[in-house]
Amino acid sequence: MTSLSRAPFPLDLDRVAYDVHRTFNPLHQDFALDYHVSEVRDGYVFLQLALPLGMTRAFVSFLESMTGFFRCIDNKAKSAASIEKAHSPEELERVKRLQEDFKNEVLYLYDGFITQCIDSKEAVKRTNHALKLKKHPWATYELVLGVVRASGRLRTKRGRQQGGRA
């Protein structure tokens, strides 16, 4: 007598493993798995599942693949939620306000160093250093230089006069 014939119910493993419309649908009349659900406590349930002999490995593989699948879906859902939040009007306004505050702070510091008769290159370095002391997350030389350059403050008087004539 084979181990399959000793199973509590006759079963075609290929049909159970590959016919998804019946296998994991407990409401279908040809549902091949025996199960029992009972409430334990605090909203938890105890699930008992009787698998056909020889299907344990396939079922565990299925559960492992579903774990990976749902982990991937969860990551995609978090990513989609953060993208949606990042494009919300409130978030865009907040980012714009932060950028404007950074620009104003850079220019205030830079202008303060320029009024102390410090040359532009040194004023940019000192502005960046002052922002780093405040532990500002955007305190990099390139960003500070970009803000100062975009404001037009790096142009020399000579460069402005030549630019005005052209």
N, C-alpha and C positions, 0 to 999 in steps of 0.2 A: 504494500500500500504506500503510495507516494505522500509526501507531506502536503501537497496541494489537495489531495482527496480527503485529508483529515480536517481541512478548514471547516469552520462552522457553517459556511455557505459556499456553494459552487461559484467560482469566480474566474473570469478571463482577465489576467493581469494587464494585457495590452489594452483591453477595453477600459479598464479602470484607470490606467495611467494616462491614456491619450484621449479619451472621450470626455472633454471638460464640461460638456453640457449636462452630463449625468453625474460624473464623479464627485464634484464638489458642490453640487446643488442638492441640499438635503430635502428640498420640496419636490424633486423629480421622483416619479414612481420607480425608476431603475437606479436610484441612489445606492451605490455599492458599499458604502462605509457605514458602520454602526457607530452612533455617537450618543452621548448623554450630557446634558448641561444642567448644572444645579447651582443655585445661589450659595455663596459662602458667607460673605459679610462685607459691609461697607461698599456696596456696589460692585464687588468682584464676583465672578462666576468660576466654577470649576468645570472644565471641559474634559470629557473622557472620549477618546477616539479609538475604536477598534479597527486595526489595519489588517488586511489579509496577510497571511504568512508570505514572506518574500517581498513585500512591498515597503518594508521599513526603510531600507536604504533610499529608495526612490522618493519616499515621502519626506525624509530628512533633507535630501538634496533639494526637493521642491521648496521646503521651508527656508533653507539657506539662500536659495535664489530669490525668494520673496523678500527676505531680510535685506539683501543687497538692493533689490528693486525699490523697496519702500524707503530705504536710506537715500537713494538717488532722487526719488520723487520729493522727499522731504527737503533735500538740499535745493532742488529746483524751485520748490514753493517758497523757501526762505529768500532765494535770489530774486524771484519775481516780486515778492512783497517789498524787498528793499529797493528794487528798481522803481516800483510804483511809488514808494515813499519819496525817493530821490527826485522824482519828476512832479511831485505835488506842488501846487502854487505856493503853499506855506513854506516848504523846504527850499524852493528856488529863491523866495524872498529872503529867507534866513541866510542862505549862502551869499546872496548879493550883498546883504547888510554886513556880513563878516568880511567880505572882500573889501568893501568900502571902508570899514573900520581899519583894516590892515593898511590900506593905501594911505588913509589920513594919518595914522600913527607913523608910518615910514616917512612921509613927507614932513611931518612935524619935527621928528628927530633929525632928519637930513638938513632941514632949513636951520635948525638950531646949531648944528655943527658948521654950516656955511657962514652963519653970522659971527662965528668965532674965528673967521678967516682961515678955515681949514679947506684945503683943496678938495675937489669933487671926489676923487678916488678914495682919499682918506675918509671923507665924510660918509661915503657908502659903507666902507669897512666898519666905521664906528657905529653907524646906524644898525648894521647887522649884528654887531657885538652887543649893543644895547638890547636888541630884541632877544638875542640868545640868553642874556642875563635874566630877562623876564620869562624865559622858557616858552617863548612863542613858537607854536608848531610850524609856522611858515618861515622861520628865521633862517634863510639861506642867502648867500651873497647874490646868487643869480636872480632870485625873486626881488630882493631889495633893489638891485641894479635895474631890473625890468620896470619896477614901479617908478623909480626916479627918472629913468629914460622916457617912459610913456608920458610923464608929466611935463616933459620938455625942459627940465631943470639942468640937464647935462650939457645943453648947448652953451657954448661960450658966447660972449658978446660979439667976438669977431665972426663966429659962425652964423649968428643971427643977422649980422649986418650983411654978410655975403649972401645969405639966403634971401634977404629982403630985396637985394638988387636984382637977383636973377629972375 
